[in-house]
Amino acid sequence: MRDREPAATGRSAVSMPSGRRILVVDADTAGAESLLTQLRRHGHEAFGVRRGEAALRAHEDADLVLLDLELPDLDGLEVCRAVRAVSRVPVIIVTARASELDCVLGLQAGADDYVAKPYGLRELMARIEAVMRRAAWQPAPAREIRRGRLHIDAGSREVMVDGEEVALTRKEFDLLCLLASHPDTVIPRKQLLQQVWGDSWSRRTVDTHVSSLRGKLGDSAWIVTVRGVGFMLGNP
């Protein structure tokens, strides 16, 4: 599989109406070609690159990125962080690294989902659709939320505490914004999973992101746990 530059004509209409333009980043030529073929059979316009540097150029032309972590030039986690720093394109890590730690690191790098090889094709297709549905959900556009020392700009996706910017991952921001959009309201854990993760992750996923958010916001009281129910935004 040769590294391919994005087409100059953009996202016009070679794909089926319901299809996505999917970038496959994988150094395993045989595996990548097989996946590209399957994606095309499902109506997607799929294209591939083998190297991280090529992925950093090509992701702008994609609706979704399937990213392996084992690349010849850059670690896939670095690629994921670099893409997430400049783009909101959904990223699913598809890799042979199957440990819980690898999964956590992938999500913390900004991935929207994590699939371990070998995987079932139907599962991967379902996860692609789930991620694309989640990507379609956005907090209320171009509005600001203020809660004491906390300031959230939903348009620019910036968060500040005491005037200092707080760097959050995509999912951390979506979780915080959802809580902040319903002040003084307990959001059930199931609702958080459905709206932020598409109900495809476990209880631990929410807890991990809540813990990370509390640390980045500088006070655990910013997110209040209501046992047996869910979470709500605090105001320390």
C-alpha angles and dihedrals in degrees: 000000000000124000107257129206118223113271114260091226093065124215101335126145118302093106126077115265092256094040129105131220100243126190115206113201108192134132092206099096098193095045093045094049090050091051092047090053092050093048091052091049087056091055100262126132100233129184132170146212130187102209135061094232090055090049091055088058098039102046092079088068095051137087091203137012125215103198129192116203097216104079128155098235110024135023110255092234089059090051091050092051092047093050092047092050092063106021144041094210108138114255126199115189110219109186148139089239097104106167123117090241092055090050092050092048090050093052091046089052088061104266116151094212140002125218123184122216130272094048136164114255092225091054092050092049090049091050091050091054092045092051092048091051091051091048089056090059112084133170115255105298126249098356135123129229121200124190112170107290091356121095122183123187104197092188097057093025091233124149125197133183117193088348093304119118116241117209111222134176119243094261093044089054093047091050094048093045092051091052092044092049089063104045117194090008126117110229111208116238091238091056091050090052092048097047101037103028104018092245090283098116136069136254088264091061092063093043092050093051093044090052091049092048093051090053094048093046089053099234130066089214091073089081117040121204115218103197115238093006117055142260140308135189115263131202110219 
